[in-house]
Amino acid sequence: MKILVLNCGSSSLKYQLINMENEGVMAKGIVERIGIEGSFLKHESESNGKVKIEEAMKDHKDAIRHVLEALVHKDHGAIASMEEISAVGHRVVHGGEKFSGSVMINQDVIDALEECSELAPLHNPPNLMGIYACQEILPGIPMVGVFDTAFHQTMPEDSYIYALPYEYYESHKIRRYGFHGTSHKYVAMKAAALMGKPIEELKIVTCHLGNGASIAAVDGGKSVDTSMGFTPLEGLAMGTRCGDMDPAITTFLMEKEDMDYKELNNMMNKKSGVLGISGVSSDFRDIEEAAEKGNKRAQLALDVYHKRVKKYIGAYAAEMGGLDAVVFTAGLGENSPESRATICKGLGFLGINIDPDKNNVRGKETVVTSDDSTTKVILVPTNEELAIARETLSLV
């Protein structure tokens, strides 16, 4: 069975075609600038190399049509015809409280996703565009929705309720939802397999550390708490997001800087985080380079980032009443030995002792703690596309 995995953004579309017999990636690529002048498709086939296709694509239907044409192209394609595609797996950011797992997409699901769009106005509408486009271009092919929020629906009420008047939860569903759930679930299960223990017996903290970053407490294979909240803004300091802060700062800045709510929202989401502190970049490689050259604000940005990750690890270990493993994944988590070592420094009281030689690795599934560490620190490269494909296969 060959499954097409789609991840639709507001003006972009990432995709992979995966052969589930061996879980090999037959083709992958990205469409950028959908609906904007200069749109293009970067396509890579396992057997026929890379190609860049520059074409006007006014909407996601156009983009998906170009992706399908690339997949069956006689020169750079991966399959002979679209009939080889058995199912489509869609990444959907927000499922609200309606979805605690992946689902076959039908009209009832689409209606529910439309209702959830007000909770994720930047993410769910393009996800829906991809679904509508596939209904039209690939009629009859089964589709599955895999939700970023679903894994965290096992959180207990005292983890997801905010200390606001309860009627706001009842009327507007204001609560912690959490995100990156597909990644957190995937790497937790991988870590358990690497440790050779049933995940039901383990207490794991998973650290998805990229430009967007979140941490989850996974107790017995279930998410019991996570750092992102009602939106992906809460939690860690990130590439451009502020993360946790005193909420009164918002009204203070609106008054002092004469900001409206759109300007404030843009500032907190796009101009804050390590970019805001360092003034250098949202890319940790640039910040690390600047810090090495003596840039104090760049070093401060790294210090803030590392301290917040450490704080969440300690908090979640206390919440779960123990800790068996810490898992690092995503761009920074997988590729920065320095960050892993800094975050774990001083966590010996939790049974963590980083081995510098083992930790000197990037993007490889491995244990980076010493043999005598009672709590393992594990690097697991995330693979959300494969996780989505597996979920799709299990339902189809």
C-alpha positions, -999 to 999 in steps of 0.1 A, spaced: 0 0 0 12 35 -9 1 64 12 3 101 3 9 123 34 -1 159 31 7 188 54 -10 220 42 0 254 55 -15 288 46 7 292 15 27 259 15 22 222 11 46 195 22 41 159 11 56 124 11 46 93 -7 54 63 15 54 26 5 41 10 36 55 -24 27 89 -12 37 80 23 51 103 38 24 98 73 11 93 70 -26 90 108 -32 87 140 -12 86 177 -17 72 211 -9 51 236 -27 57 272 -16 40 306 -23 6 291 -30 -17 320 -41 13 343 -43 34 353 -73 64 331 -79 49 298 -66 70 267 -72 73 230 -64 104 213 -52 101 176 -59 124 147 -50 119 111 -62 138 82 -47 146 68 -81 147 99 -104 163 127 -84 153 163 -78 134 188 -98 121 224 -93 89 233 -111 79 269 -113 42 273 -120 14 297 -110 -7 279 -83 -36 300 -72 -49 277 -45 -43 243 -28 -62 225 -54 -37 237 -80 -8 227 -57 -21 192 -51 -27 187 -88 9 197 -95 21 173 -68 1 144 -84 15 153 -118 50 152 -105 44 119 -88 33 102 -121 57 121 -144 76 99 -168 109 115 -161 109 124 -124 79 105 -111 77 77 -85 45 58 -96 29 49 -129 -5 62 -122 -26 78 -94 -44 45 -90 -13 33 -70 -22 58 -42 -43 38 -17 -50 65 8 -42 101 19 -32 110 54 -37 147 63 -20 164 91 -46 185 109 -34 209 136 -65 212 158 -91 187 167 -104 204 198 -121 181 223 -139 163 194 -110 140 184 -88 119 207 -74 99 179 -71 97 141 -103 93 121 -115 84 86 -126 117 70 -163 120 62 -187 149 61 -193 148 98 -156 151 105 -153 180 80 -181 198 97 -164 193 131 -131 206 117 -149 237 104 -162 243 140 -126 239 153 -113 265 129 -119 293 153 -95 276 177 -67 275 151 -76 301 125 -41 301 109 -39 263 106 -72 245 103 -85 264 72 -55 254 50 -57 218 64 -94 218 52 -84 232 18 -62 202 13 -90 179 22 -115 196 -1 -89 195 -29 -83 158 -25 -120 151 -25 -122 167 -59 -90 155 -75 -89 120 -59 -126 111 -56 -132 78 -38 -97 75 -23 -100 71 15 -86 99 36 -76 100 73 -72 130 96 -43 129 121 -44 156 147 -16 174 165 -39 178 195 -52 142 198 -24 127 218 -29 152 245 -66 145 250 -56 120 277 -45 149 300 -65 150 332 -88 180 339 -64 196 364 -37 197 337 -58 213 310 -81 237 329 -70 274 333 -77 293 364 -103 315 347 -140 316 354 -152 281 345 -180 293 323 -153 304 297 -144 267 294 -180 257 291 -189 284 265 -157 289 245 -137 257 253 -108 277 266 -84 251 279 -50 236 273 -49 216 241 -12 210 234 4 205 200 32 184 183 12 154 196 21 132 166 58 138 173 56 133 211 38 100 207 62 88 180 94 95 199 80 82 232 72 49 216 106 48 199 123 55 232 104 27 250 114 3 222 150 14 224 150 8 262 134 -26 257 105 -19 280 67 -16 276 58 20 274 30 13 299 57 9 326 76 41 318 76 78 328 90 98 299 95 135 292 96 142 255 113 175 243 103 186 208 128 214 203 127 232 170 118 267 160 84 258 176 90 238 207 70 219 233 75 194 261 52 166 272 49 144 302 41 109 290 31 85 318 24 49 308 22 59 272 -3 87 278 2 124 277 -6 138 312 7 174 306 23 195 280 38 230 277 18 244 248 -17 255 257 -48 270 242 -25 280 213 11 271 205 22 304 221 24 291 257 53 273 272 89 275 262 106 305 247 108 295 210 123 308 178 99 338 175 73 330 202 75 344 237 62 314 256 53 318 293 50 354 306 29 375 329 -4 380 310 -7 416 324 22 425 301 -2 424 272 -25 452 284 5 472 297 21 471 262 -11 479 245 -14 511 265 23 521 265 31 512 229 -4 521 215 -8 485 201 -40 469 190 -46 432 196 -34 423 161 -1 441 165 3 425 200 -4 390 187 20 395 159 47 407 183 43 377 206 42 352 178 66 366 152 90 390 169 97 374 204 114 343 216 151 340 210 148 364 181 134 390 204 160 385 231 191 382 208 182 406 181 202 383 158 179 356 144 154 329 152 178 303 139 197 287 167 227 281 145 231 319 140 225 326 177 251 300 188 276 315 163 270 350 176 273 339 212 307 322 204 318 356 191 309 373 224 274 386 217 259 388 252 223 390 241 227 359 219 242 341 249 213 354 271 188 340 245 204 306 247 205 307 286 168 316 287 159 288 263 179 261 281 167 271 315 130 269 305 135 234 291 152 223 322 124 238 344 98 218 325 117 186 328 120 190 365 83 200 369 71 170 349 93 146 367 77 159 400 42 157 384 46 121 373 64 111 406 95 98 388 114 97 355 127 69 334 138 88 303 141 122 287 138 123 249 152 150 226 138 154 191 132 180 163 158 204 148 176 216 179 169 185 200 184 162 173 213 184 161 227 203 191 249 183 215 257 215 232 220 223 240 214 188 253 244 189 275 235 224 289 199 215 296 209 183 314 237 198 334 228 197 371 201 170 367 222 144 384 196 143 412 172 129 386 197 102 377 209 119 346 246 119 336 254 129 300 283 110 284 301 136 263 313 111 238 279 94 233 263 129 232 286 140 203 260 129 177 234 145 154 202 130 140 208 95 152 186 73 174 208 67 204 212 69 242 235 97 252 238 91 290 264 71 308 258 34 315 253 41 352 226 67 346 193 55 362 174 79 339 182 76 302 185 106 279 177 95 244 180 112 210 152 101 186 148 118 152 111 125 148 92 114 117 57 129 118 51 119 82 57 82 89 36 84 120 7 99 100 12 72 74 10 45 100 -21 60 116 -36 61 81 -27 25 74 -42 13 107 -76 29 98 -77 21 61 
